[in-house]
Amino acid sequence: MSFSGNLQFLILFSSVALYTPYTLRNLHYLDTKLRRLRELHGFRQTIVADQLAIEQSSYARLEQHQTHKILDQLTRVAGLYSITIGELLDKDADTLIREAARRMTSQSIS
């Protein structure tokens, strides 16, 4: 997936509750849910992709069980920096850095 595809993916899922381990474990079924919702609404992948302003091939990857790879990588990156995926996606850069620096300072003092 291209950078713009990754960015579109993050935008698409930034409003989804990705904050709990339960939700992350259930991402295995996300591809099926996306496909079934699309079919329920009678949409083709090209229609959904157009609405999301992404390439059809990028949307197809979401339905082909490739979403978990990106979220797994985000989980690992967030863990490396001792933050949550929610913080990574929801907070603006300045707030995120300020809070991370505060945590690092309080951890080094303890």
C-alpha positions, 0 to 999 in steps of 0.5 A: 500500500502506498503512503497515500493508501496508508494515510487514507487507511488511517483516516478511515479508521481513526474514528473506529475504537482501536483502543482495546485489546479485544478490538485488536483481536477481532480485526481478524474478521474486519475484512469479512465485515467490510465486504458484507457491509458493502454487499448489503448496501449493494456497492461495488468496491469502486463505488466505496473507493471513490467515496473514500477517495482512494484507489479501488486496489487499496480498498480491495486490500482492506477486504483481503485481510491486509488491514491487520498488518498495518494495525499490528505495525502501529501497535508495535510502534505505539508500544515502543514509545509507551503510548496507545494506538488511540493516542497515536491516531487521535492526538495532534503531534504537539500534544502527543510529544508533550505528554510523551516527554512528561511521561519519560521525565516522570519515569526517569525520576522514579 
